[in-house]
Amino acid sequence: MAEVVVEHIKKTYKIKKETFTALSDISFSVDAGEIFGIIGPDGAGKTSLFRILTTLLLADSGKATVMGLDVVKQYKEIRRSIGYMPGKFSLYSDLTVQENLEFFATIFNTTIEANYGLVKDIYSQIEPFKKRKSGQLSGGMKQKLALSCALIHKPTVLFLDEPTTGVDAVSRKELWEMLHRLKRDGITILISTPYMDEAGLCDRVALFQKGRILSINTPKGIIKNYAYPLWAVKAVEMYQLMNAILKEPSVESCYLFGQYTHVAFKNRGGEQAILEDIIKRGTYTQVEYHPIEANIEDCFMSLMKD
Amino acid sequence: MNQFLVFVKKECLHIWRDRRTLFILIWMPVVQIILYGFALTNEVKNANIAILDQSKDQATLAISNEIAASRYFHLIKTLYSFKDIAATFREGKTRLVIAFPVNFQNDLLHTNHAQIQIIADASDPNTANMLTNYASAIINDYQQSLLKNEQLPYTIKTEVRMFYNPELKGAYNFVPGVMALVLMIVCAMMTSIAIVREKEMGTMEVILVSPLKPFRIIIAKTIPYLLVSVLNIACILLLGVYVLDVPIAGSLWLLIAESILFTITSLSLGILISNSVRTQQAAMFTSMMSLFLPTLLFSGFLFPVENMPYALQVISNIVPAKWYYIIVKEVMIKGLGFGAVWKETSVLLLMTFLLLAISIKQFKIRLS
């Protein structure tokens, strides 16, 4: 059953007479108990979408339901049973860790003890600092506390707006592990992130750009749909090599990816010969090249071009 | 109910943890009362004067002595010619010059007609007026004393009695004024800032997505400030009674009840402001411009409303502090009961209901 349904949602902002489209005709649905990732760069419209779904913002047009409830008309019912963690740290920095959690537990008519099991994994890590004011926590601990506060009332649907931004690699991993445990508890999770590498941890992802959905699929499905043969190339004279590759007509795209340059070819067959030919024509040292499987970011790059 | 209480507790913690603001909230009324009580007063004492005495006879010396001995004046200079007068004023220290012509006593006793010139620095018209009045009164006293033994055929003697404030103390006027001012600032400005802070910090976003009713959020946010205000009222009254000797002539409970009503009016104004601004600075600025200044100018505490042009008098009616100021004066200074202030009380009540209704209706259940 679809827990979150979005149909033709449009949202524009007016900033100094200039109209700026945050979301243009977005439709998708999220099944119950799914981790649905919304992946896109900054300014893709992720936060606007989350605010519309959490009843904080009205869309210009279109319809959306959460747990079958209309986000405009039945906002009160929705607010009672969702958890929302905004992208910006939104707790009381002058209250202690424990006071914050207690506050959010009480306004949702519950207690920390009642749902302690739900937040235990993550809250136990910040519990040693429970007397510390939340403003004095590190970035990662702040996010853990914010997540605990969003979870303390056992929401049916959890909206997490960029929970991993500014969080170290270890904490990110822990956060994702916890999300998978929550999923087993039957909580539906919508999570947005600018990090492509997190897409693989979602059940399904929607790739967002400039208010449009480029693709919705499982992470595997998105990779499977990648049409081009892909090679990774490396050399000391990377810049010259990239320029040479870009001039080659059979190359679809070429971009830096970590230490390597990823090269996508228009047609399958003969890629190695083309590469060798390019390398022969210049003087490059320590050249390396090998075919690779596309990852989400490659898919995103190619979708963005279309 | 539990939700509501935890919100109030949270709000109290915010105030308690922000020691600097709390300090200001508690001390502001104390400092204001002490400032107005001892430093900022429009009574004139020890004004510097100079005397130009061209006759130096018994009468002029007697008058000069009387004036110099009075607590209103302080003789700093003796002048010798009319030319010196302008120069003395230009120095800026002297507020008043008293000039006796030659043959003063002769003229007085033989022609029954003597003249004294009183020249005042009227760049500050109120002070100039007051000083010339004081000087004239002293001269009249002297004249009376000359006639002590003679029977005048017709005399009208004015018996003046200053009701409610026999000593003409400024404190009787400004204690009610400071009460209005302090309550307005603490309640309206602090509440508006407190609500806007949640918007600015992004916490509003989270509490909106909760089952809390907007109405309760508002009320919960105002309660701690109501408590601080009650503390302020107590502080001001204690200082007024025990330090400045302003008695509470009427019912203390009526005074407190009216003060709480005014506090609620101010709180509703604060909520209204917070609805329409986005940043704490804007909230502060709006409160300053729309509350602090009108309270200062239109409550009648610094400038009598009756002296204002008609248009401004009409405007002064929408300033809640004006009504509260009237109520406090009637109850505290004149000792009148509820019967004397029911009209003003109804105005405040009506304002409060209106403001609360508007602000609750306007409270945004979503982010704009």
HADDOCK unambig.tbl for C-alpha pairs under 7 A between the chains (distance, minus, plus):
assign (segid A and resid 54 and name CA) (segid B and resid 209 and name CA) 6.83 0.50 0.50
assign (segid A and resid 56 and name CA) (segid B and resid 366 and name CA) 4.50 0.50 0.50
assign (segid A and resid 56 and name CA) (segid B and resid 367 and name CA) 5.45 0.50 0.50
assign (segid A and resid 57 and name CA) (segid B and resid 366 and name CA) 5.85 0.50 0.50
assign (segid A and resid 57 and name CA) (segid B and resid 367 and name CA) 5.82 0.50 0.50
assign (segid A and resid 76 and name CA) (segid B and resid 211 and name CA) 6.86 0.50 0.50
assign (segid A and resid 79 and name CA) (segid B and resid 209 and name CA) 4.97 0.50 0.50
assign (segid A and resid 79 and name CA) (segid B and resid 210 and name CA) 5.08 0.50 0.50
assign (segid A and resid 79 and name CA) (segid B and resid 211 and name CA) 5.83 0.50 0.50
assign (segid A and resid 80 and name CA) (segid B and resid 210 and name CA) 5.78 0.50 0.50
assign (segid A and resid 80 and name CA) (segid B and resid 211 and name CA) 4.96 0.50 0.50
assign (segid A and resid 84 and name CA) (segid B and resid 206 and name CA) 6.91 0.50 0.50
assign (segid A and resid 90 and name CA) (segid B and resid 201 and name CA) 6.36 0.50 0.50
assign (segid A and resid 90 and name CA) (segid B and resid 202 and name CA) 5.03 0.50 0.50
assign (segid A and resid 90 and name CA) (segid B and resid 203 and name CA) 4.61 0.50 0.50
assign (segid A and resid 90 and name CA) (segid B and resid 206 and name CA) 6.89 0.50 0.50
assign (segid A and resid 91 and name CA) (segid B and resid 203 and name CA) 5.78 0.50 0.50
assign (segid A and resid 94 and name CA) (segid B and resid 14 and name CA) 6.68 0.50 0.50
assign (segid A and resid 94 and name CA) (segid B and resid 17 and name CA) 6.89 0.50 0.50
assign (segid A and resid 103 and name CA) (segid B and resid 6 and name CA) 6.38 0.50 0.50
assign (segid A and resid 106 and name CA) (segid B and resid 3 and name CA) 5.60 0.50 0.50
assign (segid A and resid 106 and name CA) (segid B and resid 6 and name CA) 6.86 0.50 0.50
assign (segid A and resid 107 and name CA) (segid B and resid 3 and name CA) 4.64 0.50 0.50
assign (segid A and resid 107 and name CA) (segid B and resid 212 and name CA) 6.51 0.50 0.50
assign (segid A and resid 108 and name CA) (segid B and resid 210 and name CA) 6.49 0.50 0.50
assign (segid A and resid 108 and name CA) (segid B and resid 211 and name CA) 6.31 0.50 0.50
assign (segid A and resid 109 and name CA) (segid B and resid 3 and name CA) 6.76 0.50 0.50
